[in-house]
């Protein structure tokens, strides 16, 4: 007799609660205009067949069968069918999470053929339950959504960033994306106020309410994160790193780094180097 058993630890719990807001199955027939739009929730867009283009902010990307597009809240997007067969796709709107990608973008396109992951199976199973609406289908759909999200986490290699119950306004989400991409520039609260068209005190209050940290403190934290990455993975001098990350001087970087990390930038680099050598 041969037995293969598995033991699950108490930590192997279900993912944090997310909500299935909407789901649709569509075939592009050219009878409605492709107008860029955004949502206050995350959208999963899976191409079942056909090919075309997907507009994300100001960028256009080719898409085809078995591509998955993840679009975080407040990102302008739309799809355009090209050629024959026309685009056929699933969309699923999910509330309660967004994806945090390594390149700081708020969207990602995955070719599921290359990932060798049969995500279409999970989308089909979800829509079959929604179509049939048999007894208990809502509970099954919630579990199917959690399974789908765990599968997505496997192929994205990116952690989830759980958003608060009160969703950030479009202006706050825009400011966060701006800080993530422009941390190396000379940025003031007045500048953020100008590009968001919000009073700086109101902006600071709203940003802090949604993200738990003021915009300028978020900027400083972002700069420190990039500093740590550069210290670990490059040979740039600390003065160069200060310039690249937007700190006004090396001394201000040193002051901020020590306050945040409890050690100097130089000691942090030495510590990480020793750990790498030990490994």
C-alpha positions, 0 to 999 in steps of 0.5 A: 500500500502506498500513501501520499498525504499532505498536511496544511499549516494554519497559515494556509488560509483563503485570500483576503475578501474580495468582491465580484462586482460584474462579469461579461462575455463579449464579442466585438461586432463593431456596433459600439465605439471604443471609448477610453474609460476607467473604473473604481475597481480592478478589471481582468480582461481575458481574450478568448479569440481574435486579435486587436489592440488595447489602449492603456493610458497613452500606450497601445499594445497588441493583444491576441488569443489567451492574453490576460490584461490586468487593469488597476483602478482609475486607469483609462483603457479600451479595446479595439478589434483588428482583423478576423476573427473579431475579439471575443473576451471575458471581463471581470470587475473585482473590488477590494484589491489592486496589483502592485507590479515591480515596474510601478505600472498600474496594468500588465499584459500576460501571454498565458500561452507562454506562461503555460497556465490554463486561466481560460478554464477558471474563467469558463467555470466562473461564467458557467456558474453565472449563466446557470445560476444553480443553487449556491452559485453565488458562493461557488462564484466567490470561491472560484474568484479566490482561486482565479486570483491565486492563479493570477498571483502565481503567474504575475510574480507580483504581490497584491496591494489591498486598497482601503474600503473607501477607494482613492479618488481619481486625483489621489490615484493619479498623484500616487502614480506620478510620485511612483514614476517621478520620484527623481524630480524636484517635487513640492506639495504646491507642484502636486496641488497644481497637477491635481487641481486640488487645494494642497491642504485638501490633497494632503488630507485626502491622500493621507485618508486613503493611503495612510501617509501624506504625499510628501512622506510617501515620496520620501519613502519611495525614494528610500526604497529606490535608494536601497535597490541602487545600493544593493544592485549597483556601484553608484556612489552615494552622491550619485544615488542622492541625485538619481532619487531626487534628494537635494543633497547627499547629507539629506539622503544620509539623514533620511536614510538613517531615520528610515533604516536605522543605519547609514547608506554606506553601512546598509550597502556593506551589510547587503554585500556581506549577506550576498557573499555569505549566500 
